[in-house]
């Protein structure tokens, strides 16, 4: 299985990238290929119809869409800025959405995550993503929010609070079962 992983944040020290990278380790099977992206590698000019008309779709947006197309399964952890998507992520998907004939996540199974330092754990942006992603073509298999990141996560251990760890692991098992069923259907 080909797994695409990224934090939907343009912070150079993103806790969401740390979190989703840690979660991706649950999916490391012998035949799995995992690519962890940094959306800072896909920085684009601020989207506007005027720029699109004058310059067209930037190659960087196309490259990001090709990464999405490559994947069988996608893990995304959302940073929350003022209760919404991080501007770096939002701008990137705005450009990708303008590629002719394209849904952003065409029939891609996705596990949505979020974390923050607050008690809400990025829940507001996660709810936005849960509602929006199906319209962008995604098949949302599951979602999980981790509150108080620094209290509940350690760099080399992942989620350290037993309750949150067991909730996350149950959702990982569920997504693995769902992916096995989806991949089995494709082979038949």
N, C-alpha and C positions, 0 to 999 in steps of 0.2 A: 504494500500500500504506500502511495506517495502522499506525504503529509506536509502541508504548508502551515507555518507557524509565524505569527507576528503580533507584536503589541501595537495597538492602534494609537500610538503616541509618538510625537516627534521630540520627546525629551531624550537627551543623550544618556541619562541615567534612569530610564523608564522602569518603574516598579512593575508595570504591566508586561513589559518584555521579559523581565526576570521571572514573573509569575507564569506566563504562558510557556516560557522555555522550560521551566521546571515541570509543568503539567505534561509537556510533550514527551518527557522521559517515560511516562506510563505507557506510551504507544510504541516504544522501541522494541520491536520484534525483529527476528533475524532478517526477514525479507522486507522490512519497512525502510523507506527512505524519507528522512526528515530534513526539510529546508527551513531554517530560521532566518527570517528577513528582518531588516531594520528599515522602517519606512523612510528614514532619513536618506537612504540610498536612492529614493524615488521622489526627491523633492522637486516640486514643479512651481512655475509661476502661478500666482493667484488666478483661479479660474474666472473668466468672463467671456460672454458671447463675443465681445469685440476681439479679444485675443484669439479665440477659436477661429473666428472668421478670417483674421489677418494671418495667423501662423499655422492653423490646423491643429490636430491632436499631437502633442509632443511625443517623441519616441519613448520617453520614460514611462508615460502612461500605458503605452502599448506593451512595454516590457513587463510592467506590473501585471497587466491583464494576462499575459502569457504565463506568468507564475501561477495565477489562479487556475488557468486552464490546465496546467500540468498536474495539479493536485487531484487526488481522489477524495481527500478529507482536509478540512481547514480548521485550525485552532486560532481564535482571535481573542485577545484580552484588551478591553477598551479602557482607555484613560477617560476620566470625566472632567471636562472643563465647563464650569458654570452649568452643570446638569446636562451637558450635551457632549457630542463627539469632540475630540481633539481636532484643532484646525488643520494640522498636518494630514491626518487621516481623511477628514472631510474634503479637503481640497483634492487629494489624490483620487478619491472615489468619484468626485464631481467630474474630473477629467476622464476617468475610465468609463463613466456612464455615457459619455458623449461619443464613444467609439461606435460607429454605425452598426446597427443591428445587434447590439450587445446588451445583455443584462450584466450587471457587475459580477454576480456569482452564479453563473448559469448552471442550475441543477447541482450545485455543490453542497454536500453535507457539511455542516458547520457546528462546532461546539463553541458557544459564546461565553466568554469570561469577562470579569471586571474585578478590579481591586482599587482601593484607595486607602489613605491613612485614616479616613473618617469611619464612623460607625455604620454608615450606609453602604460602604464598599463599592461605590460606583453603581449602585442599583438603578439610579435614574437613567444613566446612559445605557445600561444593559436593557432596560425596558424599551428604550427607543430602538435599540438594535433588534430586539426580539420582534417588535412590531414592523420595522422597516425591512429587515433582511429578506423575508419571503417575497416582498415586492421587487427586490433586487435579484431574484432568482434563487436565493439560498434555501436549502432544506435545513432548518434549525433542528438539530437532534436534541440539544440540551443546552442549559445555561447554568452558570454558577457565579456567585458574587462572594468575594472574600473581603470582609471588613477589616479595618485596623491592620493594614499590611505589616507594619514593623512589629506588631505584637504577635501576629499569627503566622509569620513566615520567617524562615532562616535560609540564607543563601544556598548552602549545600545540603539542606535537609528538606526544603520545600515547606508545605503547610505543616506546622508543628502542633497546632491545637487539635486534640483528638476528635472533637465533634466536627469541626470543619474538614479535617482530613478524611473522616469516614464519609461525610456527605459528598465530597469531591470524588473519592474513590468509587462510590456507588454510581455517580454520574459517568465516570470514565468507563466502568464496566458496561453500563447501558449503551454508551456510544460505540464501544467495541462490538457489542452484539448487533447493534443497528448497522454498523459498517459491514460486518460479516454477512448479514442478510442482503444488504444492497449489492455488495461485490459478488455474492453468490448468484443473485438475479441476473447481473450483467454477464456472467459467464455462461448462463443457460439460454 
